[in-house]
Amino acid sequence: MRSIVTLLSLTLLAGCSSYRADPDRVQAVPSERLLAFQQSEAAGGEIVVNRDLGFLGGGCYVEVRVDRQLAARIGVGEVATFQVPAGDRIVGIAADAQDETLCGKGRLNRELAVQVAAGENYRFRIVSENTGGFAIRPDTP
């Protein structure tokens, strides 16, 4: 009996972590939530941010920030593409300031530095984990 309870508890905890969406389940962030870095950038690069599927924070948007500027509000299973100048960039996530529920009241500020080269594409994932909350990570296939 103890083994069953332990296994069930571990299964429920693992179910809270996010997971990579199948490509056919990923949707583009609607244009009304793409707020910056949408114009083609001469001699620039491209940053693509994909948010995993999962229950933790599933009803909330997360702000995607580029150079600490709000670039998009991204939901679960969505992807956003940003055109950025070449050079040092900061890609990050934050709690959605427009959300008036508990989701918007949380503390969330994660950032990564990226050296963008002209013509290159950089991919990131927003993950949610039951032990550490939200994080943004390089997306390696």
Secondary structure by P-SEA (a helix, b strand, c coil): caaaaaaaaaaaaaaabbbbcccccccccccccccccccccccbbbbbbbbbbccccccbbbbbbccccccccccccbbbbbbbcccbbbbbcccccccccccccbbbbbbbbbbccccbbbbbbbccccccccccccccc
